[in-house]
């Protein structure tokens, strides 16, 4: 499966979870239920995946964690907060850069309209020549 095909499955699972549970729960609840839905949809989903920082060829296990990694290709960052801030978008872009992955999904479940609370973040998706910095405001 490509990143875009996985993204389609993720989006469907997000809608299903949101429609069943609604807004206002803890991130951990949405993570557990989304993991269930993604596995049910036939993906290989892992939660709380360690993300080391490589600095000057030194591996630093600092404690960064990817909320969900799907098929070892797509990162999902889950929020359940009043409002998504610029730093949350930048967090996903940094996770993409550190992991070498090309697609990330940022989702905020604490919303009245889930459609407006799912954000795709890309890092050279589809062999694009664009740099990650081109997407900092995306």
C-alpha positions in Angstrom: 0.0 0.0 0.0 1.1 3.5 -0.7 1.1 6.4 1.8 -2.0 7.8 0.0 -3.9 4.5 0.2 -3.0 4.2 3.9 -4.1 7.8 4.4 -7.5 7.0 3.0 -7.9 4.1 5.5 -6.7 6.3 8.3 -9.2 9.0 7.5 -12.1 6.5 7.4 -11.0 5.1 10.8 -10.8 8.6 12.3 -14.3 9.4 11.1 -15.6 6.1 12.5 -14.0 6.7 15.9 -15.2 10.3 16.1 -18.7 9.4 15.1 -18.8 6.6 17.8 -17.2 8.5 20.6 -17.5 12.2 19.9 -15.2 14.9 21.3 -13.9 15.5 24.7 -12.1 12.3 25.7 -8.5 11.8 26.5 -6.0 11.3 23.7 -5.2 7.8 25.1 -8.8 6.7 24.5 -8.8 7.9 20.9 -5.4 6.2 20.3 -6.6 2.9 21.7 -9.8 2.9 19.6 -8.1 4.1 16.5 -5.5 1.4 16.8 -8.4 -1.1 17.0 -10.0 0.3 13.9 -6.8 0.4 11.9 -5.9 -3.2 12.7 -9.5 -4.2 11.9 -9.0 -2.5 8.5 -6.0 -4.7 7.8 -3.1 -2.3 8.5 -0.1 -3.0 10.7 -0.4 -0.3 13.3 2.0 0.3 16.2 1.4 2.7 19.1 3.9 4.7 21.1 6.8 4.0 18.7 10.2 5.3 20.0 11.7 8.0 17.9 15.4 8.6 18.5 17.3 11.7 17.5 20.4 11.2 15.5 22.8 14.0 16.1 26.3 14.0 14.6 26.0 10.3 14.1 25.1 9.8 17.8 21.8 8.1 18.6 20.0 9.9 21.4 17.0 8.1 22.9 15.4 11.2 24.3 11.9 9.8 24.8 10.1 11.1 21.7 7.2 8.8 20.8 5.1 8.6 17.7 1.5 8.1 18.7 0.7 5.6 15.9 2.8 4.4 13.0 0.8 2.6 10.2 2.5 0.1 8.0 5.8 1.6 8.9 4.9 4.5 6.5 2.5 6.9 8.0 2.7 8.8 11.3 -0.5 9.7 13.2 -0.2 12.4 15.9 -3.4 12.5 18.0 -4.6 15.5 19.9 -7.7 16.2 22.0 -7.2 19.9 22.8 -9.2 23.1 22.5 -7.3 24.3 19.4 -4.4 23.1 17.3 -1.5 25.5 17.3 1.3 26.0 14.8 3.7 24.1 17.1 1.6 20.9 16.6 1.9 21.1 12.9 5.7 21.6 13.3 5.9 18.7 15.7 4.6 16.3 13.0 6.9 17.8 10.4 9.9 17.3 12.8 8.8 13.7 13.4 8.7 13.1 9.7 12.2 14.5 9.3 13.6 12.6 12.2 12.0 9.3 11.1 12.5 9.7 7.4 8.8 9.0 6.8 7.0 10.9 4.1 3.4 11.4 5.4 2.0 12.4 8.7 -1.6 12.9 9.9 -2.3 15.4 12.7 -5.8 15.0 14.1 -7.6 16.8 16.9 -10.6 14.8 18.2 -11.8 17.7 20.5 -13.8 19.4 17.8 -17.3 20.0 16.6 -16.2 19.2 13.0 -13.7 16.4 12.5 -13.4 17.1 8.8 -11.7 20.4 9.6 -9.5 18.8 12.2 -7.5 16.3 10.1 -4.3 17.7 8.6 -1.9 15.9 6.2 1.7 16.8 6.5 4.2 15.7 3.9 8.0 15.3 3.6 8.9 14.7 0.0 5.8 12.6 -0.7 5.6 11.1 -4.2 9.3 11.8 -4.9 8.7 15.5 -4.7 11.8 17.7 -4.8 10.3 20.1 -2.3 12.1 20.4 1.0 10.3 19.9 4.4 10.6 23.6 5.1 8.2 24.2 2.2 5.4 22.6 4.3 6.0 24.3 7.6 2.9 26.5 7.0 0.9 23.8 5.2 
